[in-house]
Amino acid sequence: MIQPQTHLNVADNSRARELMCIRVIGASNRRYAHIGDVIVAVIKEAVPNTPLERSEVITAVIISTRKELKRDNGMIIRYDDNAAVVIDQEGNPKGTQIFGAIARELRQLNFTKIVSLAPEVL
Amino acid sequence: MLKSVGHNFYTPFLSLFDQLVLGNCVLLVNLRRMRLEKCWFCSSTVYPGHGIQFVRNDAKIFHFCRSKCHKNFKMKRNPRKVKWTKAYRRLHGKDMTQDSTFEFERKRNRPERYDRNLAENTLKAIKKIDKIRSDRASDHIKNRLKTGKVQRQKEARKQLELGIHLVKAPLALAQDSSLCLPKIKDNVSQAQTEENQPMEE
């Protein structure tokens, strides 16, 4: 359940460290974002001397939330933190490596590049 | 979600919603499968549709069978110190730890080529092995509790000897020699019936 003002970790090597959600993409008054939703975020913390810098507005896709993800087969998955991967307008990740286990839902939402880079898919 | 996979293997334990098309050599297999996991905290089996999986940041997955175990985990309790968990019981010798029947339950990640006979025999074997294992486990517990039982009986007899005056007045015992203290025998049931005699009279 990510909403504006939520801080998220960055789970790729795109040189941003921490993001703050500004907007949940979807409907006009959409409240919360879950795994697989795209958000607009501002970079709160970045690795110095890199193309991405602090207070830059980027889009990201959420890949893990502390709020449980419920599946149709009854499986419930909870992660340890809220994390996102920085993407561009087409949905391709900006980084080249993804850290952490990725939920299978991302493949069904056409984030295939992210899923292929992921070390483990749950 | 159906995906075509190019190899011939049939992965067992398919979910209910799979459609298996036995074509020439290509099987459509749902890559999600139902697996019976073990609860990380209490070691009971987690069936599909139950419990929560927690993914830690180092990608280690913890399965929990119910919220009780999940909450204990969040409290950072060590299952080896929590009395009702299997981990504690095994560690402290309450439950059977080593047995050949445990070998059958080892996790094997190799997919087997589907063989109807193999599947049938496996199902039969599972039932049998389960019974054998649970019988052996209960025997282990029975043996463990045996010494305590014998000890308690000894103490009961001792108490009866010392407190026979509560059961029957010592004067009555002295007068009527037929009302003597029951002879101590090792047989449990016999001792019990004999202990009852002074009471009835």
Interface residues (C-beta under 8 A of the other chain):
Chain A: S64 E68 N73 G74 M75 I76 I77 R78 Y79 D80 D81 G100 A101 R104 Q108 P119 E120 L122
Chain B: M1 S15 R32 M34 P48 G49 H50 G51 I52 Q53 F54 V55 R56 N57 A59 I61
